[in-house]
């Protein structure tokens, strides 16, 4: 059987796309629903246990039933009316569904850029089965009713859509939200991402409450006192554009402050989308004494430098900005030694009209869900900085642990959330499932073609042949 070909045992029985999640897998959409799934002969990597090797995985009822060297099809044919789909994954990696804990789906309020359904399609195409939404929507997620509406819509996608709630009411940085009520309504953490928290007493109170609730906080670290124009590094890039930029002290000063405030609180905190070598070093030292400190790196920050602004213009404008080669390498070193333990996309869709404005008027941010795995393979694995298992630990296991999610691992009895990909096969990023295409990687040839994304035992994305 050729790699990726579905066995005739399941031919005509379906595949789990259906009306619930209409992604690009029309063959299976036309042929009904799925009962059992056997993934055959893939190179299985579980970043949770460290298991690696060629295995078969049998999925039933949204759970992994068995992981073994060889599972006989005949043993299971007829178990559920002959509805056994077999995927030949020979030569491909089979890993836990990826977990992205920093995405913007712009819903409610800005759905012309992205909505929960289009964002979920983009996630599935990129190999993600779980995403955590940021709370800077309109209205922002500072009330339980808003949160519940978002989560209800997320339940109608084919993936796990979780959401943070805001730390402060109206994202004004003045008064804490009712974090207890928001947690009971389904929030998995708290952040005012997009806006830094400027008042120390508010940060201190948020840490105390988060520690009491046993829930994580994520911080956007950009001090506006050091920013003339956001989205571009103060240095070569800002000089090229002839404008003021964002000084590296904008990040460094706020990281220093929040690491100090976190001491002794017991609060789990993440420094989001880290961009400077100084901040990496501050976090490295802080983690030696405080195991509750975590940090995110985005694929664009470990791939690009401020030189990209001169090549791609506003498609390389983001907060915090792309900085210098020494910063990029420091972020990679942080990933190598565990200082930076989370890879998150900061998927930030914007319309073409918005990105076509002048640099100072265009919004910051790029999309990232559909290129993240590829960039991780190209920049970190192929160049020898990380093993594939280490990459998956940063993109699945660690993010899930930080947000207390049952995800990011492969085990018998565990969730049937998986991605099947060819780490070497090249593909071209010439179209996206996202509503937006604001990416400097548009049109690039990249490695790591995703063949299948499986969530709750259902195929929610299948690569077109």
TAKA-V724380 format. One line per field, one symbol per residue. ss: DSSP state (H for helix, E for strand, C for the rest). psi: psi as a letter, one per 20 degrees, with the letter a starting at -180 (. if undefined). burial: # if it has 24 or more other ideal C-beta (glycine too) atoms within 12 Angstrom, else .. A space follows every 50 residues. Layout:
ss->???
psi->???
burial->???
This chain:
ss->CCCCCECHHHCCCCCCCCCCCCCCCHHHHCCCCCCEEEEEEEEEECCCCC CEEEEEEEEECCEEEEEECCCCHHHHCCCCCCCEEEEECCCCEEEECEEE EEEECCCCCCCCCCCHHHHHHHHHHCCEEEEEECCCCCCCCCCHHHHHHH HHHHCCCCCEEEECECCEHHHCCCCECCHHHHHHCCCCEEECCCCCCCCH HHHHHHHHHHHHHCCEEEECCCCHHHECCCCCECCHHHHHHCCCCECCHH HHHHHHHHHHHHCCCCCCEEECCCCCHHHHHHHHHHHHHCCCEEEEECHH HHHCCCHHHHHHHHHHCCCCCCCCHHHHHHHHHHHHHCCCCEECCCEECC CHHHHCCCCCCCCCCCCCCCCHHHHHHHHHHCCCCCCHHHHHHHHHHHHH HHCCCCCCCCCCCCECCEEEEEEEEEEECCCCCCCCCCCCCCCCEEEEEE EEEEECCEEEEECCC
psi->pqpippqihjpiiajjfahhnmammhghhikbrpgqpoopkqopooigij pqrprqppppkjqogqorhpppghhipiglkjmopppokpjrporqpqoo knqojkorhlihgqrhghhhgggghijpipqoqrjlaoqrmjqhggghgg hghhijrjroorqrrqgqpjkijgpqrnhghhghijqiapqkphpqohph hggghgggggghikqqqpponooiijpgprippocgghhgikrqboqhhg gghhggghhghipihjpoqpoqmqiqhghghghgghhhioijprqqqqhh hjgraihhhhgiciijprprrpcrhhgghhgghhhgjigoippqhlonqq rhggiirrgihqqqqqqihiiggghggghgghjjgqrhghghghifgggh ghjlqnrjrpqpirqmoqppqoihpqrpmiqqhqhrknpijpiqpqrlpp gqpppkjqoipppp.
burial->..##.##.##..#####..######.###...################.. #...######.######...#.#..#...#..########.######### ########.#..#########################..#####.##..# #.##..#############.#.#..####..##.##############.. .######.###.#.#########..##.#######.##..#.#.###### #########.##..#.##################.##..#.######### ######.###.#############..##########.############# #..##...#..####################...################ ###.#######..##########...#.#..###########...##### #############..
